[in-house]
Amino acid sequence: MVSGRAVRLGCALLLILLSGPGAPLMAADGRETLLIELPEKPLAPALALDDLGGKHHDLAAYRGRVVVVNFWATWCTPCRKEIPALERAWQTLAPAGVVLLAVSLGDRREGVDRFLMRYPVSFPVLVDEDIALKEPWQVQGMPTTYVLDRAGRIHFGAIGERRWDDPAIVARILSLAK
């Protein structure tokens, strides 16, 4: 049986896919970034995993902070392209107290370690080898990213590669941290 939260998140994901009534955010160079504001702001599903260093991350512990949750995989070409932009964005977002959690879906730890040797990052990378978070988070494509407000509600979403270091995207995320 599908929960009401999953249905709301699925509907929100459909909105993102269709770029519905949410206004696309424009990048500094005039390109659409398609960071979509969700009209209903559903509560984010649970997320509790260890990062590659062994530190446990529970989304509930970050309540009161803006959180960016990025679902990706080592085999995903758009993910490889976006990881460096996420790292650059993280350098601006972290001092403002924003949390960035990158969740690798379906990869083994060893594969993620090898990937990060080529694409080093300083934000937490979590590994969901069993893909347990795919259904509750309604991940339909890779990468999928959600931006949660301080109340733990999904405020923005994006499916596919984004230039996360674009000043317009960073400003939109930081606006939730104020």
C-alpha positions, 0 to 999 in steps of 0.5 A: 500500500502506498502512503499519502506522503509517497503520493504527495511526493509522487505528484510533486515529482510529476510537477517537476517532470512536467515543469508545471505551474512552478516557475523555472528559475533562470540561470545567470546566462539566461538558460532555464535551470528548472529548479521547480518550487513545489506548491504543496511542500510535502514533508520529506521522507525519512533518511538515515544512512552512514557516510563513507567516513562512518558518520551517521546522518539522520535527516531528522537531526537536521531539522531547523537547517536547509538541506539539499538531498542529491540522489546520484549513481556512479554510472550516471553520466549527468551525475558525473557532470554535476558533481563538480558544480555541487562541490563548488556550490557547497563551498558557498552553502556550507558557511551559511549552515546549509547541509548537502547530502549526496546519496549514491543509489545502488552503488557499492562503497568500493565503487563510490570510493573509486568514483570520488578519487576522480571527482573529489568532494568535501560534502557527506556522501552516503551510500544506499546499496540496497536502493531502499530510499528510491521508492519513499523519495520517488526517485524516477531519474538520475540525478534527482535533487530536493531542497528542504526548508528548515521545517523538513518540507521539500521546497524545490526539486530538480530531475537531471543535471543542474549547474548547482553553482549558478548564482541564481540557484545558490541564491534560491537555496540561501533564501530558505536559510534566512 
